[in-house]
Amino acid sequence: MEPLSWGGIIVRIFLQFTPIWISLIVLFGMSIRFKRRLGLYGKLFDSTVGMIGFALVMFWVFTGIYAAFDLIILNDPLSQVSGMKYKLPGTPLPDGSGYYLLGGDTLARDVFSRMVAGSWIVVKIAPLATVFAFMVGITLGLPAGYYGGKFDTVLSFISNLVLAFPVILLFYLLVTPEIVETGIPAYMAAVLFIFPIIFLTVLLNSRFYTQPAKRNLYVGVTLLVSVTLYLSLISEPGTVISFVPRWIDLFDIPGNLLVVFVSVVFVNSPTVFRIVRGLVLDIRTRDYVAAAQTRGEGAWYIMLWEILPNARGPLIVDFCLRIGYTTILLGTLGFFGLGLESESPDWGTTINAGRKLLSVYPHRALPPALALMTLVLGLNLLADGLREESLRD
């Protein structure tokens, strides 16, 4: 087999992403068709910038999902093929079974497959960790802004204390092996992961408070499911939290992945808290809040069903931007060899592995760097589009 030309490489990469192109076409077609029924999401398709950002983000989301099922990965991202070390893009495998479309790295692994596999690591950590951070920030920020007083003062002080540390430095400290061995991240997970349970329980209780039958059913099911997931998340055999019975522990999360996840939640939560608190301080003076208070609505009903929906615009924009920040943090951690495994195909680790001979073999570091750049760019453009449409809403 002869090496591929650059034209052949581009064509093969394009064809390899065929499931993603089909998914994007279907998603955009259905979204544009029913955009008037889809609220703020539908209005996003009236913004050119927002559509471009959304396309970039969903490209990598679909890439990560399909990579998890090995639908677009050519070779095992961790396997080493003899004779493929430092090979240039388009080099055929020795057995003639395929190509290294973007060349081989220092350990003779497929750069293209590692770039694709790395997208799944970002997709499964960054958005979910950001959701947890928002759960923590919203659960604490709503009452702090609504009630004020000593409760607000204490939470604001703790938030400012955490934010006083440089984010990158704080992140590094949390994922260092010495800190992990103390069990601090595990205890942090036990505290932080309980906030989604509190948020969902209070949300449903306040919404169906006047309908006891529905309230008890919904809250009971929510508690059963969320507590089971909570115990499975925080329990890890061989760690400081391993007392949960095996029949309840439905799944195990690798310790290093849990540490990174907890660190992302902890670092982002204080910022979300301050944003939510500031929005509540402004919105609580509005007429519709006074009207709800006059009707005799409970405080949590007002916070969750009157104030929070009217703060959705800035929060959605910040959510998109924060996923971008988290992606950069994950890439930075991988670049410095912290948090994830040393052989992990995440983009930061791959960039670091290819940087030493960048002037001679740029094909090893450039693909994951461009992947990281395009995803963050897409999130920023998506945030701009959402901001533009939320202001018109």
Residue pairs with C-beta under 8 A, 6 or more apart in sequence:
1 92
1 96
1 99
2 92
3 88
3 90
3 91
3 92
4 12
4 89
4 90
4 92
4 99
4 101
5 90
6 89
6 90
8 90
9 89
9 90
9 101
9 102
12 99
12 101
13 101
13 102
13 112
16 72
16 74
16 101
16 112
17 63
17 72
19 62
19 66
19 71
19 72
20 59
20 62
20 63
20 66
20 72
23 58
23 62
24 55
24 58
24 59
24 62
27 58
28 45
28 51
28 55
31 38
31 41
31 42
31 45
32 45
34 42
35 41
35 42
35 43
35 45
35 46
36 42
40 312
40 313
40 316
40 386
40 389
40 390
40 393
43 389
43 392
43 393
44 50
44 51
44 54
44 382
44 385
44 386
44 389
45 51
46 389
47 385
47 388
47 389
49 381
49 384
49 385
49 388
50 381
50 382
50 384
50 385
50 386
50 388
50 389
51 385
52 378
52 381
53 377
53 378
53 379
53 380
53 381
53 382
53 383
53 384
53 385
54 378
54 382
54 385
55 378
56 374
56 375
56 377
56 378
56 381
56 382
57 375
57 378
57 379
57 382
59 374
59 378
60 119
60 122
60 123
60 371
60 374
60 375
60 378
61 123
63 72
63 116
63 119
63 120
64 119
64 120
64 121
64 122
64 123
64 124
65 120
65 123
66 72
67 73
67 116
67 117
67 119
67 120
68 120
68 124
72 116
73 113
73 116
73 117
74 98
74 99
74 101
74 110
74 112
74 113
75 81
75 98
75 100
75 109
75 110
75 113
76 110
76 113
77 109
77 110
77 113
77 114
77 116
77 117
77 118
77 345
78 109
78 343
78 345
79 109
79 110
80 107
80 108
80 109
81 93
81 94
81 100
81 104
81 108
81 109
81 110
82 94
82 108
83 94
83 108
84 91
84 93
84 94
84 100
84 104
84 108
84 109
84 110
85 104
85 105
85 106
85 107
85 108
86 103
86 104
86 105
86 106
86 357
86 361
87 100
87 103
87 104
87 108
88 103
88 361
88 363
89 100
89 101
89 102
89 103
89 111
89 363
90 99
90 100
90 101
90 103
91 99
91 100
91 103
91 104
92 98
92 99
92 100
93 99
93 100
100 110
100 111
100 112
101 110
101 112
102 110
102 111
102 112
102 115
102 363
102 367
103 111
103 361
103 363
103 364
104 110
104 111
104 364
105 111
105 114
105 350
105 353
105 354
105 364
106 353
106 354
106 356
106 364
107 353
111 350
111 354
111 363
111 364
111 367
111 368
112 367
113 345
114 345
114 350
114 368
115 345
115 347
115 350
115 367
115 368
115 371
117 345
118 344
118 345
118 346
118 347
118 349
118 350
118 368
118 371
119 347
119 371
119 375
121 330
121 340
121 344
121 345
121 346
121 347
122 327
122 330
122 346
122 347
122 375
125 257
125 260
125 261
125 264
125 326
125 330
126 264
126 323
126 326
126 327
126 330
127 323
128 261
129 261
129 264
129 265
129 268
129 326
130 264
130 268
130 319
130 322
130 323
130 326
132 192
132 193
132 195
132 196
132 261
132 265
133 264
133 265
133 267
133 268
133 269
133 272
133 322
134 272
134 315
134 319
135 195
135 196
135 199
136 192
136 195
136 265
136 269
136 272
136 273
137 268
137 269
137 270
137 271
137 272
137 273
137 275
137 276
138 199
138 272
138 276
138 308
138 315
139 195
139 198
139 199
139 202
140 155
140 195
140 269
140 273
140 276
141 272
141 273
141 274
141 275
141 276
141 277
141 280
142 276
142 280
142 303
142 304
142 307
142 308
143 151
143 299
143 303
144 151
144 152
144 155
144 156
144 273
144 277
144 280
145 152
145 276
145 277
145 278
145 279
145 280
145 281
145 284
146 280
146 284
146 299
146 302
146 303
146 307
147 299
152 277
155 273
155 277
156 274
156 277
158 270
159 270
159 273
159 274
160 270
162 170
162 266
162 267
162 270
163 270
163 271
163 274
167 267
167 329
168 329
168 332
170 267
171 263
171 264
171 267
171 329
171 332
171 333
172 333
172 336
172 338
173 179
174 184
174 185
174 259
174 262
174 263
174 266
174 267
175 185
175 259
175 260
175 263
175 333
175 338
175 339
176 338
179 185
180 255
180 256
180 259
183 239
183 240
183 241
185 258
185 259
185 262
185 263
186 234
186 236
186 239
186 240
186 241
186 258
187 240
187 241
188 262
188 266
189 233
189 234
189 241
189 258
189 261
189 262
190 234
190 241
192 262
192 265
192 266
192 269
193 230
193 233
193 234
194 230
196 226
197 222
197 223
197 226
197 227
197 230
200 222
200 226
201 219
201 222
201 223
201 226
202 300
202 304
203 304
204 215
204 218
204 219
204 222
205 215
205 219
205 300
206 298
206 300
206 301
206 304
206 305
207 301
207 304
207 305
208 214
208 215
208 218
209 215
209 298
209 301
228 248
228 250
229 250
231 244
231 248
231 249
232 244
232 248
232 249
232 250
232 251
232 252
233 253
233 258
234 241
234 244
235 241
235 242
235 243
235 244
235 248
235 249
235 252
236 242
236 252
236 253
236 255
236 258
237 252
239 255
253 261
256 339
256 340
256 341
257 340
259 339
260 330
260 333
260 339
260 340
263 339
264 326
264 329
264 330
267 329
268 322
268 325
268 326
271 322
272 318
272 322
275 314
275 315
275 318
276 311
276 315
279 307
279 311
279 314
279 315
280 303
280 307
280 311
283 289
283 307
283 310
283 311
284 307
286 310
288 306
288 310
289 302
289 306
289 307
292 301
292 302
292 306
293 302
297 306
312 390
313 386
313 387
313 390
313 391
313 393
314 390
316 386
316 390
317 383
317 386
317 387
317 390
318 383
320 379
320 380
320 382
320 383
320 386
321 379
321 380
321 383
323 379
324 375
324 376
324 379
324 380
324 383
327 372
327 375
327 376
327 379
328 372
328 376
330 339
330 346
330 347
330 348
331 346
331 347
331 348
331 351
331 372
332 348
333 339
333 340
333 348
334 340
334 344
334 346
334 347
334 348
334 349
334 350
334 351
334 352
335 348
335 349
335 351
335 352
336 348
336 352
337 349
337 352
340 346
340 349
342 349
343 349
347 368
347 369
347 371
347 372
348 368
348 372
350 364
350 365
350 368
351 365
351 368
351 369
351 372
353 364
353 365
354 361
354 362
354 363
354 364
354 365
354 366
354 368
355 365
357 364
358 364
358 365
